[in-house]
Amino acid sequence: MKAIIIDDEPKARRLLNVILHENCPKVTRILQAENLLDGIQLIKQDKPQLVFLDIEMPEHSGLEILDFLSREELNFEIIFTTAYSDYAIQAFELSAVDYILKPLRPQKVVEAVDKALISIGKSQINLKLEELKNVLSQSQIKKIALPVADGIRFVAFEDIIMLEADGMYTNISTTKEDILISKPLKHFVALLEQTPTFYKPHRSYMVNLIFIKQYVKSDGGYILMDNDRSVSISKERKEEFLALMQAL
C-alpha cells in the first residue's frame, strides 16, 4: 500500500514516517509533501491508497483538499493528523472521519491504518469531508454520520427521536425511519451527551427531549415518545428527569 504524508512540520513528517516503517508493514511506500498543493500533485501522480493529512497548514488548510480533487480522484482513505480542540474532535467523530491526535502514538497510527485498509474504496470519503467542512465552519454541530450498509447516512440531530441499545447495535428512530447501526449505544452517548436536547434516562435508551409526548406515572413511571414508543426511566434518574421536565 502506498501512503502520502502531507504536513508542514518536518518533525511531524519524520516521526510519522518512522512509525509507519516500524509498525505498518503493509505500507510499502511513503511519500511526503510540506503543503497541500504539493500533496495534491503527489496524489494525482502516484495515486496512493492512504493520505495522512494535517489540517492547520499555511496557505491552504487540509480541509481544502476537496477544492483541488474531483470526486473520482478521491478514491483513497484520509487520516487527519491534528492537535485540534475538543469541539473539532467531536466534529470528526460525528462526520465519521478518521483522525490521529498529535503527538502521534504508534498504537493509534496502527489502529488507524488497519481501519483504513478495511474501508478503502467504500467509505464515501467525499461525503464525509463535505460534512466535516460544513460542521467546522458552523458554530454548532447539527448532524451525525451513521454507517449503513450502502455507505454513510447523515442525519440531523433535530430528526432523531430516540436511540435504543440492542446488544452491540443501536436502533436509531428518526422522524423518517428506524436505522440499525453496528455500534453500541455508549458510542452515541459519548457523541451526543453534550447536546442539550439529548438525555439518557436509562442505560438502554437515549432520547431527544423535543420528541417527548408524555410522562406516564403508572407502572413505575415511563416516557412516551412522539413515535408512540415507551422508554423506561431508571430509579436513580427519575428525580433528575422530573426536575429536567419542570425546567423546560
Phi, psi and omega per residue, in radians:
M1 nan 2.397 -3.127
K2 -1.742 2.365 -3.124
A3 -2.247 2.625 3.055
I4 -2.171 2.309 3.067
I5 -1.809 2.110 3.101
I6 -2.031 1.891 -3.070
D7 -2.782 2.367 -3.111
D8 -1.406 -0.142 -3.134
E9 -1.691 1.979 -3.129
P10 -0.996 -0.696 -3.128
K11 -1.121 -0.695 3.139
A12 -1.147 -0.702 3.110
R13 -1.127 -0.771 -3.125
R14 -1.110 -0.757 -3.125
L15 -1.085 -0.829 -3.134
L16 -1.121 -0.667 3.103
N17 -1.042 -0.781 3.126
V18 -1.132 -0.784 -3.126
I19 -1.053 -0.766 -3.139
L20 -1.137 -0.757 3.136
H21 -1.071 -0.706 -3.030
E22 -1.489 -0.390 -2.977
N23 -2.186 -0.211 -3.047
C24 -2.221 1.390 -3.071
P25 -1.112 -0.363 3.138
K26 -1.311 -0.283 3.033
V27 -1.526 1.784 -2.982
T28 -1.655 -0.318 3.111
R29 -2.500 2.338 -3.093
I30 -2.211 2.132 3.075
L31 -1.925 2.752 -3.080
Q32 -2.329 2.579 3.042
A33 -2.460 2.514 -3.080
E34 -1.661 -0.045 3.074
N35 -2.677 2.941 -3.031
L36 -1.139 -0.750 -3.084
L37 -1.118 -0.722 3.063
D38 -1.117 -0.655 3.106
G39 -1.122 -0.698 3.104
I40 -1.056 -0.737 3.105
Q41 -1.038 -0.788 3.125
L42 -1.102 -0.710 3.137
I43 -1.054 -0.777 -3.109
K44 -1.220 -0.600 -3.113
Q45 -1.389 -0.764 -2.959
D46 -1.821 -0.197 3.057
K47 0.845 1.200 -3.131
P48 -1.299 2.845 3.012
Q49 -1.619 -0.321 -3.048
L50 -2.502 2.345 3.103
V51 -2.215 2.163 3.000
F52 -1.628 2.098 -2.943
L53 -2.230 2.096 3.031
D54 -1.334 2.611 3.131
I55 -1.589 -0.928 -3.038
E56 -1.517 1.655 3.100
M57 -2.271 2.668 3.105
P58 -1.078 2.616 3.076
E59 1.259 -1.042 -3.102
H60 -2.295 2.205 3.054
S61 -1.231 2.656 3.067
G62 -1.011 -0.498 -3.139
L63 -1.177 -0.300 -3.138
E64 -1.380 0.062 3.122
I65 -0.987 -0.513 3.123
L66 -1.136 -0.433 -3.105
D67 -1.356 -0.240 -3.019
F68 -2.050 -0.121 -3.134
L69 -2.212 2.467 3.074
S70 -1.351 2.914 3.122
R71 -1.040 -0.659 -3.136
E72 -1.157 -0.527 -3.120
E73 -1.414 -0.250 3.109
L74 -1.498 1.076 -3.093
N75 -1.932 0.571 3.116
F76 -2.337 2.928 3.086
E77 -1.619 2.544 3.101
I78 -2.021 2.310 2.989
I79 -2.091 2.009 3.125
F80 -1.343 2.402 3.015
T81 -1.915 2.057 -2.934
T82 -2.589 2.689 3.003
A83 -2.018 0.543 -3.028
Y84 -1.174 2.986 -3.086
S85 -1.347 3.008 3.113
D86 -1.029 -0.663 -3.138
Y87 -1.059 -0.791 -3.126
A88 -1.165 -0.656 3.105
I89 -1.076 -0.713 3.071
Q90 -1.074 -0.666 3.114
A91 -1.101 -0.742 3.083
F92 -1.028 -0.838 -3.086
E93 -1.089 -0.802 -3.085
L94 -1.221 -0.422 3.114
S95 -1.638 0.018 3.138
A96 1.047 0.589 3.114
V97 -1.724 2.352 -3.119
D98 -1.357 2.521 3.140
Y99 -2.655 2.751 3.012
I100 -2.254 2.287 -3.136
L101 -1.398 2.442 2.989
K102 -1.493 2.524 -0.018
P103 -1.207 2.490 -3.040
L104 -1.222 2.488 3.094
R105 -2.128 2.329 -3.097
P106 -0.886 -0.776 -3.088
Q107 -1.064 -0.730 -3.129
K108 -1.179 -0.650 3.104
V109 -1.118 -0.804 3.135
V110 -1.046 -0.789 3.136
E111 -1.068 -0.740 -3.135
A112 -1.146 -0.728 3.137
V113 -1.149 -0.772 3.123
D114 -1.046 -0.710 3.122
K115 -1.155 -0.706 -3.132
A116 -1.116 -0.668 -3.133
L117 -1.024 -0.613 -3.136
I118 -1.303 -0.555 -2.983
S119 -1.621 -0.218 -3.034
I120 -0.936 2.182 3.068
G121 1.517 -0.066 -3.081
K122 -2.440 0.298 -3.051
S123 -1.802 0.020 -3.137
Q124 0.923 0.919 -3.040
I125 -1.042 -0.569 -3.140
N126 -1.102 -0.702 3.115
L127 -1.179 -0.706 3.116
K128 -1.074 -0.768 -3.107
L129 -1.188 -0.678 3.089
E130 -1.049 -0.788 -3.112
E131 -1.197 -0.697 3.109
L132 -1.065 -0.759 3.138
K133 -1.086 -0.727 3.114
N134 -1.113 -0.766 -3.112
V135 -1.089 -0.804 -3.085
L136 -1.234 -0.333 3.123
S137 -1.542 -0.150 -3.139
Q138 -1.787 2.849 3.126
S139 -1.504 -0.162 -3.082
Q140 -2.533 2.352 3.094
I141 -1.337 2.310 -3.014
K142 -2.192 -0.136 -3.089
K143 -2.374 2.806 3.042
I144 -2.263 2.465 3.109
A145 -1.584 2.201 -3.132
L146 -2.002 2.098 3.106
P147 -1.276 2.056 3.129
V148 -2.098 3.070 -3.021
A149 -1.025 -0.644 -3.073
D150 -1.755 0.237 3.097
G151 2.479 -2.240 -3.096
I152 -2.186 2.288 3.066
R153 -1.926 2.139 3.088
F154 -1.666 2.116 -3.067
V155 -2.111 2.276 3.117
A156 -1.226 2.463 3.105
F157 -0.923 -0.698 -3.053
E158 -1.191 -0.184 3.116
D159 -1.747 -0.092 3.139
I160 -1.522 2.128 3.134
I161 -1.521 -0.843 -3.099
M162 -2.854 2.837 3.063
L163 -2.229 2.393 -3.101
E164 -2.284 2.277 3.115
A165 -1.185 2.428 3.065
D166 -2.443 1.323 -3.037
G167 1.143 -2.208 3.101
M168 -1.529 0.169 3.081
Y169 -1.958 2.925 3.052
T170 -2.346 2.266 3.060
N171 -1.646 2.064 -3.109
I172 -1.864 2.024 3.124
S173 -1.638 2.166 3.110
T174 -2.034 3.106 -3.139
T175 -1.208 -0.254 -3.096
K176 -1.938 -0.541 -3.026
E177 -2.896 2.946 2.974
D178 -1.793 2.378 -3.094
I179 -2.217 2.160 3.100
L180 -1.636 2.120 -3.056
I181 -2.004 2.404 -3.088
S182 -1.469 0.936 3.018
K183 -2.443 2.543 -3.127
P184 -1.247 2.800 -3.118
L185 -1.016 -0.608 -3.090
K186 -1.074 -0.474 3.079
H187 -1.080 -0.779 -3.106
F188 -1.345 -0.563 3.069
V189 -1.052 -0.757 3.134
A190 -1.083 -0.580 -3.120
L191 -1.428 -0.560 -2.976
L192 -1.852 -0.143 -3.028
E193 -1.150 -0.348 3.092
Q194 -1.533 -0.045 3.098
T195 -1.570 2.077 -2.958
P196 -0.986 -0.520 -3.049
T197 -1.418 -0.169 -3.115
F198 -1.747 2.414 -3.075
Y199 -2.490 2.481 -3.129
K200 -1.885 1.675 -3.098
P201 -1.443 -0.197 -3.034
H202 -2.750 2.696 -3.092
R203 -1.080 -0.350 -3.102
S204 -1.768 -0.006 -3.048
Y205 -2.416 2.627 2.881
M206 -2.375 2.329 -3.050
V207 -2.153 2.680 2.986
N208 -1.603 2.001 -3.051
L209 -1.003 -0.429 -3.135
I210 -1.086 -0.515 -3.029
F211 -1.772 0.251 3.065
I212 -1.299 2.152 3.138
K213 -1.563 -0.683 -3.006
Q214 -2.860 2.579 2.925
Y215 -1.800 2.141 -3.090
V216 -1.812 2.164 -3.071
K217 -1.342 -0.478 -3.069
S218 -1.187 2.878 3.126
D219 0.968 0.617 3.096
G220 1.500 -0.096 3.131
G221 1.665 2.220 3.076
Y222 -2.683 2.945 -3.106
I223 -1.813 2.398 3.024
L224 -1.908 2.143 -3.090
M225 -1.601 2.940 -3.132
D226 -1.102 -0.393 3.096
N227 -1.566 0.227 3.102
D228 1.175 0.288 3.011
R229 -1.515 2.457 3.091
S230 -1.688 2.491 -3.083
V231 -2.218 2.225 3.138
S232 -1.251 2.678 3.038
I233 -2.110 2.185 3.130
S234 -1.205 2.677 -3.097
K235 -1.019 -0.698 -3.094
E236 -1.301 -0.226 3.137
R237 -1.799 -0.158 -2.997
K238 -1.091 -0.816 -3.127
E239 -1.109 -0.738 3.125
E240 -1.112 -0.717 -3.124
F241 -1.135 -0.801 -3.132
L242 -1.089 -0.688 3.098
A243 -1.139 -0.655 3.117
L244 -1.141 -0.720 3.134
M245 -1.115 -0.653 3.137
Q246 -1.216 -0.482 -3.105
A247 -1.419 -0.307 -3.099
L248 -1.288 nan nan
